[in-house]
């Protein structure tokens, strides 16, 4: 179908009858812990890890590091590739390293990334330049080791970097892909900033709810997401996480596994559930759907294809009038 052919520009390729569907009612592919493909195996642990875990890591790092690395890595494609595959929501966990005299920020997932936040986001900005009708949602959260001064300078850098691409949160609703206000205004970035300071800045959006099951089986994830769906969908953007979580007990018992093997072995079951979902305004509909290893697993095409169901709904409506 014409919606599958090109994930790189899938938003601008949406058929015209879907242009007036709000972004919050579209099925949008997301990347959970988007930056964990470039974790630095030798970096310090993030501050929030338990003292016991820190002690273990200090004493037995040659043993703990490979384990951390294989369970903390959730993605294996660089950010430009994720964008070109169709990912439009990025879960970005930002932090300042302890005892780092520079103002550089890194991404984290148990440990820190090699790449800094600003060099990564500069790649996003340049990708957007060559895809002027695609819109991305950048969800910045966690902010470990950051004080107010650090936040203010980071927010300033974000405004400088994305400039007029930042869609202010006061833009009249609903936001739609075919919305000329978006394209004509050149808005391409919805920047969610999970911190109280964000309220002062028109360019920053509030936190986006993420339904995280904290389960290590597909069935556990599905049961959790179905329970949430029964409660009804939030007003704005929200994320359903297809990502699996292994706790220490599971990791200890399954030494030969990694997050990748766990994700792959549960994929078929999750994909079957995913294909039954629908986007839209219905209380049980889904919006952003995020997962791990979004490159090797065809999450993007499966999520983008769900928007065809909106097309059928819409053509039904049109015929009635």
C-alpha positions in Angstrom: 0.0 0.0 0.0 1.1 3.6 -0.5 1.6 4.0 3.2 4.2 1.3 3.5 6.5 2.3 0.7 8.4 5.0 2.5 8.8 5.1 6.2 11.4 7.8 5.9 8.7 10.4 5.1 5.7 8.5 6.3 3.9 11.5 7.8 4.0 13.6 4.7 3.0 10.6 2.7 -0.2 10.0 4.7 -3.2 10.1 2.3 -5.0 13.4 2.2 -8.1 12.1 4.0 -5.9 11.6 7.1 -4.4 15.1 7.2 -7.0 16.4 9.6 -6.5 13.5 12.1 -4.8 15.0 15.2 -1.3 13.7 16.0 -2.6 12.5 19.3 -4.9 10.1 17.4 -2.3 8.8 14.9 -0.3 5.6 15.5 3.3 6.9 15.9 6.3 4.6 16.3 8.6 5.3 19.3 12.0 4.3 20.5 12.3 3.3 24.2 15.6 4.4 25.7 16.5 5.6 22.2 20.2 6.4 22.9 21.3 3.2 24.6 23.0 2.1 21.4 26.1 4.1 22.4 26.5 3.3 26.1 30.1 3.7 27.3 30.9 0.5 29.1 33.6 2.3 31.2 31.5 5.2 32.3 30.4 5.6 36.0 27.0 4.2 37.1 24.2 6.7 37.2 23.6 8.1 40.7 20.2 6.5 41.2 21.6 3.0 41.2 21.6 1.3 44.7 24.6 1.4 47.0 24.8 -2.4 46.9 24.9 -2.4 43.1 27.6 0.4 43.2 29.7 -1.7 45.6 29.4 -4.8 43.5 30.3 -2.7 40.4 33.3 -1.2 42.2 34.6 -4.6 43.3 33.8 -6.8 40.3 33.5 -4.4 37.3 35.1 -6.9 34.9 32.2 -9.2 35.8 29.3 -6.6 36.2 30.1 -4.4 33.2 29.4 -6.9 30.4 26.1 -7.9 32.2 25.0 -4.3 32.6 25.9 -3.6 29.0 23.9 -6.5 27.5 20.8 -5.7 29.6 21.0 -1.9 29.4 21.3 -1.8 25.6 17.8 -1.5 24.1 18.7 -0.1 20.6 21.3 -0.8 18.0 20.7 1.9 15.3 22.0 5.4 15.4 19.5 8.2 15.8 19.4 9.2 12.1 18.7 5.6 11.1 15.9 5.4 13.7 14.4 8.6 12.2 14.7 7.2 8.6 13.0 4.0 9.7 10.0 6.0 10.8 10.6 6.5 14.6 8.9 9.8 15.6 9.0 9.6 19.4 12.3 9.4 21.3 12.6 8.5 24.9 15.7 10.5 26.0 17.1 10.3 29.5 19.4 13.2 30.1 22.1 13.5 32.8 25.2 15.4 33.9 28.0 13.1 34.9 29.3 13.3 38.5 32.6 15.2 38.9 32.5 16.5 35.4 33.6 20.1 35.3 32.3 20.7 31.8 28.6 21.4 31.2 28.3 18.5 28.8 25.2 16.3 29.2 24.9 12.6 28.2 22.1 10.1 27.9 21.8 7.4 30.4 20.5 3.9 31.0 22.3 2.5 34.1 25.6 3.9 32.6 26.3 7.0 30.4 26.5 7.3 26.6 29.6 8.1 24.6 27.7 10.8 22.6 26.7 14.0 24.2 23.1 15.2 24.2 23.8 18.3 22.1 25.8 16.6 19.3 23.0 14.0 19.1 20.2 16.5 18.9 22.2 18.5 16.3 22.0 15.3 14.1 18.2 15.3 14.6 18.0 19.0 13.6 19.9 18.3 10.4 17.8 15.3 9.6 14.7 17.4 10.0 16.1 20.0 7.6 16.1 17.4 4.8 12.6 16.1 5.8 10.7 19.4 6.2 7.3 17.8 6.7 8.1 15.2 9.3 7.4 16.0 13.0 9.2 14.5 15.9 8.4 14.2 19.6 11.5 14.4 21.8 10.7 13.4 25.4 13.5 14.5 27.7 13.4 13.1 31.2 15.3 11.9 34.3 17.8 14.8 34.4 20.1 13.2 37.0 22.8 15.4 38.4 21.3 18.6 37.0 20.7 21.7 39.0 18.6 24.7 38.0 21.6 26.5 36.3 22.3 23.3 34.3 18.7 23.1 33.2 18.5 26.8 32.2 21.6 26.5 30.0 20.4 23.2 28.5 17.0 24.8 27.7 18.8 27.8 26.1 20.9 25.4 24.0 17.7 23.5 22.9 16.1 26.8 21.8 19.2 27.8 19.9 19.5 24.4 18.2 15.9 23.9 17.1 14.9 27.6 17.0 11.7 28.1 15.0 11.2 24.4 14.6 10.0 24.1 18.2 6.2 23.9 18.3 5.0 26.0 21.2 2.6 24.2 23.5 0.1 27.0 23.2 -0.4 26.3 19.4 -4.1 25.9 18.8 -5.3 22.3 19.0 -5.6 19.8 17.6 -2.2 19.5 15.9 -2.6 17.5 12.7 0.1 16.3 10.2 -1.6 18.1 7.3 -2.0 21.1 9.5 -0.8 24.0 7.4 -0.1 25.8 10.7 2.6 23.2 11.3 4.1 23.1 7.9 3.8 26.7 7.0 5.2 27.7 10.4 8.0 25.2 10.0 7.2 23.5 13.3 8.8 20.1 13.4 9.7 19.4 17.0 7.4 18.8 20.0 9.8 18.9 22.9 8.5 17.3 26.1 10.5 18.3 29.2 9.7 16.3 32.3 10.6 19.0 34.9 8.8 21.8 36.7 11.1 24.4 35.1 9.4 23.7 31.8 6.3 25.7 32.7 8.2 28.9 32.2 9.0 28.1 28.6 6.4 28.3 25.9 8.5 26.0 23.7 8.5 23.1 26.2 5.6 20.6 26.5 4.7 18.7 29.7 5.6 15.1 30.4 4.0 12.5 28.1 2.6 9.5 30.0 4.4 6.3 29.3 2.6 3.0 30.0 5.4 0.8 31.2 4.5 -2.7 32.2 7.7 -3.7 34.0 7.2 -7.3 32.8 9.6 -9.9 31.2 7.0 -11.7 29.1 4.9 -10.6 26.1 1.8 -11.8 27.9 2.7 -9.7 31.0 3.1 -6.6 28.8 -0.2 -7.3 26.9 -2.2 -7.8 30.1 -0.9 -4.5 31.5 -1.5 -2.5 28.3 -5.0 -4.0 28.0 -5.8 -3.1 31.6 -4.7 0.5 30.8 -6.8 0.6 27.6 -9.8 -0.4 29.6 -9.3 2.7 31.8 -9.5 4.9 28.7 -6.9 6.9 26.9 -5.5 10.2 28.1 -6.4 13.5 26.4 -3.1 14.3 24.8 -0.1 12.3 23.6 0.6 9.0 25.4 3.0 6.1 24.9 2.3 2.4 25.1 5.5 0.6 25.8 6.1 -2.8 24.2 9.5 -3.0 25.9 10.2 -5.9 28.3 12.0 -5.5 31.6 14.2 -8.0 33.2 14.7 -7.7 37.0 17.9 -8.8 38.8 16.3 -12.1 39.7 15.5 -12.9 36.0 19.0 -11.8 34.9 20.7 -14.0 37.5 18.7 -17.0 36.4 19.2 -16.4 32.7 22.9 -15.7 32.4 23.1 -16.6 28.7 20.3 -14.2 27.7 20.4 -10.5 27.0 17.7 -7.9 26.5 18.0 -8.5 22.8 17.3 -12.3 23.0 14.4 -11.6 25.4 13.0 -9.0 23.0 13.4 -11.1 19.9 11.8 -14.2 21.5 8.7 -12.3 22.6 8.3 -10.3 19.4 5.9 -12.5 17.5 3.4 -12.5 20.4 3.7 -8.7 20.8 3.4 -8.1 17.0 0.1 -10.2 16.9 -1.3 -8.0 19.6 0.0 -4.8 18.0 -1.7 -5.6 14.7 -5.1 -5.8 16.4 -4.8 -2.3 17.8 -6.4 0.9 16.4 -5.4 4.5 16.6 -8.0 7.3 16.7 -10.2 9.0 19.3 -11.9 6.0 20.7 -11.2 5.5 24.5 -9.5 2.1 23.7 -7.3 3.5 20.9 -3.5 3.8 21.1 -1.2 6.7 20.0 2.6 6.4 20.4 3.8 2.8 20.5 7.4 2.4 21.6 9.7 -0.6 21.7 13.3 -1.9 21.8 15.5 -2.9 18.9 13.4 -0.8 16.5 15.9 -1.4 13.7 16.0 -5.1 13.4 12.4 -5.7 14.4 9.7 -4.2 12.1 8.0 -2.1 14.8 7.8 1.0 12.6 6.1 -0.6 9.6 3.6 -2.4 11.9 2.7 0.8 13.8 2.5 3.0 10.7 0.2 0.5 9.0 -2.3 0.8 11.8 -3.2 4.3 10.4 -4.8 2.6 7.5 -7.6 1.7 9.9 -8.3 5.4 10.3 -8.7 5.7 6.6 -11.4 3.1 6.6 -13.2 4.9 9.5 -12.9 8.2 7.7 -14.2 7.0 4.4 -17.1 5.6 6.2 -17.8 8.9 7.8 -17.5 10.7 4.5 -20.0 8.4 2.7 -22.6 9.1 5.4 -22.6 12.9 4.9 
